[in-house]
């Protein structure tokens, strides 16, 4: 099924494992350029290898201003964010 997601740019939060990783995998399979995010850099790298995601960013959303930092970085790396 074609969902029309080819070349869309996606930032997936909490995507080093579990549901977030599954969402990222499905977006990659649909043709999206995906940036994974999470707290554990080793798990992020493993998830990137498993999913084929475009990029990763380590972050902890419990820290002040972390949300705006990852949005800025993802926008820069991906050239924008669609999803």
N, C-alpha and C positions, 0 to 999 in steps of 0.2 A: 504494500500500500504506500503510495506516495503522499506524504504529508506536506509537501512544499517547504521542507526545512533545509534543502540543499544550500550550502554556503551561509546559512544563518550563523550568527555568533552568539555563543551561550556561556554564561558564567553559572556554574553549579556549586552551590554552597554545601559544605559537609559531604564532599564527594569522594573521600578517600576510602569509604566502606559503606556497606549497607544500601539503604534506599537511594541516597545521593549518588553513589557509584553506579547503581543500576540505571538511574535516570540519565547520568552522563553517558553510559554505554549505549543506551537507546538513542540519545541525541546524536552521538557519533555515527551510529548505524544509519541514521536518517540523513546523514550528510552534513551535519553541523560541525563548525569549528568550536571546540569546547575547551574551556579553561576550568580545571578542577581547583577546589579550594578546601583547606582543612588545616588542622593544627599540627599534624605529624608529618614532617617532610619526607620521611622514609616511606610511610604508607601512601603519600601522594604520588611519589615516584613509581611505586609498585602499581598503583591504580592507573597511572598514565600509561604504563607499559601494557597493562591488561585491557584498557579501554581504547587505546589509540588516541587519547585526547591530545589536543594541540599544545597545551601548556598547563602549568600548575602555579598556584600561589599559596604560600603558607600564611595563615591568618588565624587569629583568635578573636572572635566577635565579642568576647567579654571585655576587651580592651577599648577604651574610648577612642573614637575616630577611626577605628580599624575598618569599619564598613565603608567609609568614604575613601580610604586608602586603596582598598581592593577594587572598588568601582573605577577609580582613576587608573590603576595599573591595568585592569582588564580592558578598559576602553583603549588604552595606549597599545597594549599587546595585540588585541584582536582587531583594532581599528573601529571599535564601537561594540555595543551590546544590543542584540535583538531579543534575546531570551534570558 
